[in-house]
Amino acid sequence: MAQALPYPLGGVVDGGGGGVAVGLRRLVEDYERRLIVDALERAGGNQRRAAAELGCLPTTLNEKMKRLGLRACDQGGADLPDVG
């Protein structure tokens, strides 16, 4: 019998192979977004320190932030989105 498995980011994946309510890509993006925002908060907004904490290069962090829409310059100077 199929059983739905809850995910902490708000999605549900059907464990019986009946389909995915929230796509894997969306779950991964939400998880990456939360990790990046949390690391930036702990680093006081310093991207180099956040990148070091996350174990990636600052350029990689910058590209991920660009892809996820987390850079202030991509938002017209707006603050980071609230993902909490």
DSSP file (Angstrom, degrees, kcal/mol; ACC not computed):
  #  RESIDUE AA STRUCTURE BP1 BP2  ACC     N-H-->O    O-->H-N    N-H-->O    O-->H-N    TCO  KAPPA ALPHA  PHI   PSI    X-CA   Y-CA   Z-CA
    1    1 A M              0   0    0      0, 0.0     2,-0.1     0, 0.0     0, 0.0   0.000 360.0 360.0 360.0 136.2    0.0    0.0    0.0
    2    2 A A        -     0   0    0     14,-0.1     2,-0.4    12,-0.0    12,-0.0  -0.398 360.0-165.5 -69.8 141.0    1.4    3.5   -0.9
    3    3 A Q        -     0   0    0     -2,-0.1    12,-2.0    10,-0.0     2,-0.4  -0.997  16.3-131.6-130.9 131.1    2.4    5.7    1.9
    4    4 A A  E     -A   14   0A   0     -2,-0.4    10,-0.2    10,-0.2     8,-0.0  -0.656  18.5-148.6 -81.3 134.1    3.0    9.5    1.6
    5    5 A L  E     -A   13   0A   0      8,-2.6     8,-1.8    -2,-0.4     2,-0.1  -0.910  12.6-134.4-105.2 121.7    6.2   10.6    3.3
    6    6 A P  E     -A   12   0A   0      0, 0.0     6,-0.2     0, 0.0     5,-0.0  -0.474  14.5-154.7 -75.4 146.0    6.2   14.1    4.7
    7    7 A Y    >   -     0   0    0      4,-2.0     3,-1.8    -2,-0.1     4,-0.1  -0.955  20.3-128.4-119.0 140.8    9.2   16.4    4.0
    8    8 A P  T 3  S+     0   0    0      0, 0.0    -1,-0.1     0, 0.0     4,-0.1   0.657 103.8  65.4 -64.1 -15.5   10.1   19.2    6.4
    9    9 A L  T 3  S-     0   0    0      2,-0.1     3,-0.1     1,-0.0    21,-0.0   0.277 124.1 -94.2 -92.8  12.5   10.2   21.8    3.5
   10   10 A G  S <  S+     0   0    0     -3,-1.8     2,-0.2     1,-0.3    17,-0.0   0.405  88.1 114.6  99.0  -3.1    6.5   21.4    2.9
   11   11 A G        -     0   0    0     -4,-0.1    -4,-2.0    11,-0.1     2,-0.4  -0.559  49.7-148.8 -98.8 165.6    6.4   18.8    0.2
   12   12 A V  E     -A    6   0A   0     -6,-0.2     9,-1.4    -2,-0.2    10,-0.7  -0.998   5.4-158.9-132.8 129.9    5.1   15.3    0.2
   13   13 A V  E     -AB   5  20A   0     -8,-1.8    -8,-2.6    -2,-0.4     2,-0.7  -0.934  22.7-125.9-108.9 129.7    6.5   12.5   -1.9
   14   14 A D  E >   -A    4   0A   0      5,-1.3     3,-1.4    -2,-0.5     5,-0.4  -0.638  16.4-158.9 -74.9 112.5    4.3    9.5   -2.6
   15   15 A G  T 3  S+     0   0    0    -12,-2.0    -1,-0.2    -2,-0.7   -11,-0.1   0.601  84.0  67.9 -69.5 -11.9    6.3    6.5   -1.4
   16   16 A G  T 3  S-     0   0    0      3,-0.1    -1,-0.3   -13,-0.1   -14,-0.1   0.335 115.4-106.1 -92.5   7.8    4.3    4.2   -3.7
   17   17 A G  S <  S+     0   0    0     -3,-1.4    -2,-0.1     2,-0.2     3,-0.1   0.649  82.0 130.1  80.8  13.7    5.7    5.5   -6.9
   18   18 A G  S    S-     0   0    0      1,-0.3     2,-0.2    -4,-0.1    -3,-0.1   0.366  76.5 -73.7 -84.5   6.4    2.4    7.3   -7.7
   19   19 A G        -     0   0    0     -5,-0.4    -5,-1.3     0, 0.0     2,-0.5  -0.503  47.3 -83.4 124.1 166.7    4.1   10.7   -8.4
   20   20 A V  B     -B   13   0A   0     -7,-0.2    -7,-0.2    -2,-0.2     3,-0.2  -0.942  21.0-162.9-114.1 122.5    5.8   13.5   -6.7
   21   21 A A  S    S+     0   0    0     -9,-1.4     2,-0.4    -2,-0.5    -8,-0.2   0.883  90.4  27.0 -70.1 -38.1    3.6   16.3   -5.2
   22   22 A V  S    S-     0   0    0    -10,-0.7    -1,-0.3     3,-0.0     5,-0.1  -0.996  98.1-116.4-124.9 125.3    6.6   18.6   -5.0
   23   23 A G     >  -     0   0    0     -2,-0.4     4,-2.1    -3,-0.2     5,-0.2  -0.170  16.2-120.8 -63.8 152.4    9.4   18.0   -7.5
   24   24 A L  H  > S+     0   0    0      1,-0.2     4,-2.7     2,-0.2     5,-0.2   0.887 113.4  57.3 -57.5 -41.6   12.9   17.0   -6.4
   25   25 A R  H  > S+     0   0    0      1,-0.2     4,-2.7     2,-0.2    -1,-0.2   0.919 107.1  48.0 -57.9 -44.2   14.3   20.1   -8.0
   26   26 A R  H  > S+     0   0    0      2,-0.2     4,-2.6     1,-0.2    -1,-0.2   0.903 111.4  50.1 -64.2 -41.8   12.1   22.3   -5.9
   27   27 A L  H  X S+     0   0    0     -4,-2.1     4,-2.3     2,-0.2    -2,-0.2   0.918 112.6  46.8 -62.1 -43.6   13.0   20.4   -2.7
   28   28 A V  H  X S+     0   0    0     -4,-2.7     4,-2.9     2,-0.2     5,-0.2   0.919 112.8  49.4 -65.5 -43.9   16.7   20.7   -3.5
   29   29 A E  H  X S+     0   0    0     -4,-2.7     4,-2.8    -5,-0.2    -2,-0.2   0.918 111.7  48.7 -61.6 -43.6   16.4   24.5   -4.3
   30   30 A D  H  X S+     0   0    0     -4,-2.6     4,-2.2     2,-0.2    -1,-0.2   0.904 113.4  47.5 -62.1 -41.5   14.5   25.1   -1.1
   31   31 A Y  H  X S+     0   0    0     -4,-2.3     4,-2.5     2,-0.2    -2,-0.2   0.932 113.7  46.6 -65.9 -46.3   17.1   23.2    0.9
   32   32 A E  H  X S+     0   0    0     -4,-2.9     4,-2.7     1,-0.2     5,-0.2   0.922 111.4  52.7 -60.6 -44.3   20.0   25.1   -0.8
   33   33 A R  H  X S+     0   0    0     -4,-2.8     4,-2.7    -5,-0.2     5,-0.2   0.925 110.6  46.9 -58.3 -46.4   18.2   28.4   -0.2
   34   34 A R  H  X S+     0   0    0     -4,-2.2     4,-2.5     1,-0.2     5,-0.2   0.922 112.7  49.3 -63.3 -44.3   17.8   27.7    3.5
   35   35 A L  H  X S+     0   0    0     -4,-2.5     4,-2.3     2,-0.2    -2,-0.2   0.919 114.2  45.6 -60.6 -44.1   21.4   26.6    3.9
   36   36 A I  H  X S+     0   0    0     -4,-2.7     4,-2.7     2,-0.2     5,-0.2   0.934 113.7  47.3 -67.0 -47.4   22.7   29.7    2.1
   37   37 A V  H  X S+     0   0    0     -4,-2.7     4,-2.2    -5,-0.2    -2,-0.2   0.920 113.9  48.2 -61.8 -43.7   20.5   32.2    3.9
   38   38 A D  H  X S+     0   0    0     -4,-2.5     4,-2.3    -5,-0.2    -1,-0.2   0.914 112.5  48.4 -63.3 -42.6   21.4   30.6    7.3
   39   39 A A  H  X S+     0   0    0     -4,-2.3     4,-1.8    -5,-0.2    -2,-0.2   0.901 111.3  50.5 -65.0 -40.3   25.1   30.6    6.5
   40   40 A L  H  <>S+     0   0    0     -4,-2.7     5,-3.3     2,-0.2     6,-0.3   0.889 109.5  50.9 -64.7 -38.5   24.9   34.3    5.4
   41   41 A E  H ><5S+     0   0    0     -4,-2.2     3,-1.2     1,-0.2    -2,-0.2   0.928 111.4  47.1 -63.4 -44.4   23.2   35.2    8.6
   42   42 A R  H 3<5S+     0   0    0     -4,-2.3    -1,-0.2     1,-0.3    -2,-0.2   0.821 113.0  50.3 -66.3 -29.5   25.8   33.5   10.7
   43   43 A A  T ><5S-     0   0    0     -4,-1.8     3,-1.5    -5,-0.2    -1,-0.3   0.320 114.4-116.1 -90.7   7.7   28.5   35.2    8.6
   44   44 A G  T < 5S-     0   0    0     -3,-1.2    -3,-0.2     1,-0.3    -2,-0.1   0.801  73.8 -53.4  63.8  28.2   27.0   38.6    9.0
   45   45 A G  T 3 <S+     0   0    0     -5,-3.3     2,-0.7     1,-0.3    -1,-0.3   0.379  99.5 140.7  88.1  -4.3   26.3   38.9    5.3
   46   46 A N    <>  -     0   0    0     -3,-1.5     4,-2.2    -6,-0.3    -1,-0.3  -0.632  36.9-163.3 -77.0 111.3   30.0   38.1    4.4
   47   47 A Q  H  > S+     0   0    0     -2,-0.7     4,-2.6     1,-0.2     5,-0.2   0.833  85.5  55.6 -68.2 -33.5   29.8   35.8    1.3
   48   48 A R  H  > S+     0   0    0      2,-0.2     4,-2.2     1,-0.2    -1,-0.2   0.934 111.3  43.8 -65.0 -44.5   33.4   34.6    1.6
   49   49 A R  H  > S+     0   0    0      2,-0.2     4,-2.4     1,-0.2    -2,-0.2   0.900 114.1  50.8 -66.5 -39.9   32.9   33.5    5.2
   50   50 A A  H  X S+     0   0    0     -4,-2.2     4,-2.1     2,-0.2    -2,-0.2   0.917 110.4  49.6 -62.8 -42.8   29.5   31.9    4.3
   51   51 A A  H  X>S+     0   0    0     -4,-2.6     5,-2.5     2,-0.2     4,-1.0   0.911 110.2  50.5 -62.0 -43.2   31.1   30.1    1.3
   52   52 A A  H ><5S+     0   0    0     -4,-2.2     3,-0.6     1,-0.2    -1,-0.2   0.913 110.5  49.7 -61.9 -42.3   33.9   28.8    3.6
   53   53 A E  H 3<5S+     0   0    0     -4,-2.4    -1,-0.2     1,-0.2    -2,-0.2   0.880 112.6  47.2 -63.2 -37.8   31.3   27.5    6.1
   54   54 A L  H 3<5S-     0   0    0     -4,-2.1    -1,-0.2    -5,-0.2    -2,-0.2   0.585 114.1-119.2 -81.2  -9.9   29.4   25.8    3.3
   55   55 A G  T <<5S+     0   0    0     -4,-1.0     2,-0.3    -3,-0.6    -3,-0.2   0.832  74.9 107.0  77.5  32.9   32.6   24.3    1.9
   56   56 A C  S   <S-     0   0    0     -5,-2.5    -1,-0.3    -6,-0.1    -2,-0.1  -0.880  74.8 -90.9-134.7 169.4   32.5   25.9   -1.5
   57   57 A L     >  -     0   0    0     -2,-0.3     4,-2.3     1,-0.1     3,-0.2  -0.467  35.8-117.8 -75.0 151.3   34.2   28.6   -3.4
   58   58 A P  H  > S+     0   0    0      0, 0.0     4,-2.5     0, 0.0     5,-0.1   0.852 116.8  55.5 -57.5 -34.2   32.8   32.2   -3.2
   59   59 A T  H  > S+     0   0    0      2,-0.2     4,-2.2     1,-0.2     5,-0.1   0.883 107.0  49.4 -67.0 -36.8   32.2   32.1   -6.9
   60   60 A T  H  > S+     0   0    0     -3,-0.2     4,-2.4     2,-0.2    -1,-0.2   0.920 111.4  48.8 -65.9 -43.6   30.1   28.9   -6.5
   61   61 A L  H  X S+     0   0    0     -4,-2.3     4,-2.7     1,-0.2    -2,-0.2   0.920 110.4  51.6 -60.9 -43.8   28.1   30.5   -3.8
   62   62 A N  H  X S+     0   0    0     -4,-2.5     4,-2.3     1,-0.2    -1,-0.2   0.910 110.4  48.2 -61.0 -42.8   27.6   33.6   -5.9
   63   63 A E  H  X S+     0   0    0     -4,-2.2     4,-2.6     2,-0.2    -1,-0.2   0.897 112.2  48.7 -65.4 -40.4   26.3   31.5   -8.8
   64   64 A K  H  X S+     0   0    0     -4,-2.4     4,-2.3     2,-0.2    -2,-0.2   0.910 111.2  50.1 -65.1 -41.0   24.0   29.5   -6.6
   65   65 A M  H  X>S+     0   0    0     -4,-2.7     5,-3.2     2,-0.2     6,-0.7   0.895 111.2  49.5 -63.1 -39.2   22.7   32.7   -5.1
   66   66 A K  H ><5S+     0   0    0     -4,-2.3     3,-0.9     3,-0.2    -2,-0.2   0.938 112.0  47.4 -63.7 -47.0   22.1   34.1   -8.6
   67   67 A R  H 3<5S+     0   0    0     -4,-2.6    -2,-0.2     1,-0.2    -1,-0.2   0.852 115.8  44.9 -63.1 -35.5   20.3   30.9   -9.7
   68   68 A L  H 3<5S-     0   0    0     -4,-2.3    -1,-0.2    -5,-0.2    -2,-0.2   0.454 112.7-116.9 -90.0  -1.1   18.1   31.0   -6.5
   69   69 A G  T <<5S+     0   0    0     -3,-0.9    -3,-0.2    -4,-0.6    -4,-0.1   0.842  75.1 129.1  71.6  33.0   17.4   34.7   -6.7
   70   70 A L      < +     0   0    0     -5,-3.2     2,-0.3    -6,-0.2    -4,-0.2   0.520  35.7 101.8 -98.8  -7.2   19.1   35.5   -3.5
   71   71 A R    >>  -     0   0    0     -6,-0.7     3,-0.9     1,-0.1     4,-0.6  -0.625  68.8-139.1 -82.2 136.2   21.4   38.3   -4.6
   72   72 A A  G >4>S+     0   0    0     -2,-0.3     5,-3.0     1,-0.3     3,-1.2   0.862 103.3  57.7 -60.1 -37.0   20.2   41.8   -3.7
   73   73 A C  G >45S+     0   0    0      1,-0.3     3,-0.6     3,-0.2    -1,-0.3   0.766 103.5  53.5 -67.8 -23.4   21.3   43.1   -7.1
   74   74 A D  G <45S+     0   0    0     -3,-0.9    -1,-0.3     1,-0.2    -2,-0.2   0.599 109.5  49.6 -82.2 -11.7   19.0   40.6   -8.8
   75   75 A Q  G X<5S-     0   0    0     -3,-1.2     3,-0.6    -4,-0.6    -1,-0.2   0.180 121.3-100.4-111.6  14.7   16.1   41.8   -6.6
   76   76 A G  T < 5S-     0   0    0     -3,-0.6    -3,-0.2     1,-0.2    -4,-0.1   0.819  83.4 -50.3  69.6  30.0   16.4   45.5   -7.3
   77   77 A G  T 3 <S+     0   0    0     -5,-3.0    -1,-0.2     1,-0.2    -4,-0.2   0.522  99.3 147.0  87.2   6.1   18.1   46.1   -3.9
   78   78 A A    <   -     0   0    0     -3,-0.6    -1,-0.2    -6,-0.5    -3,-0.2  -0.306  52.5 -98.8 -73.0 159.9   15.5   44.2   -1.9
   79   79 A D        -     0   0    0      1,-0.2    -1,-0.1    -4,-0.1     3,-0.1  -0.201  52.4 -77.2 -68.7 167.5   16.4   42.2    1.2
   80   80 A L        -     0   0    0      1,-0.1    -1,-0.2   -43,-0.0   -10,-0.1  -0.367  59.0 -99.1 -63.1 146.5   16.9   38.5    1.1
   81   81 A P        -     0   0    0      0, 0.0     2,-0.7     0, 0.0    -1,-0.1  -0.348  34.4-110.3 -68.2 150.6   13.6   36.6    1.1
   82   82 A D        +     0   0    0      1,-0.1    -3,-0.0    -3,-0.1     0, 0.0  -0.738  41.0 168.8 -82.5 114.6   12.3   35.2    4.3
   83   83 A V              0   0    0     -2,-0.7    -1,-0.1     1,-0.1   -49,-0.1   0.332 360.0 360.0-107.6   5.6   12.6   31.4    4.1
   84   84 A G              0   0    0    -50,-0.0    -1,-0.1     0, 0.0    -2,-0.1   0.450 360.0 360.0 -82.2 360.0   11.8   30.7    7.7
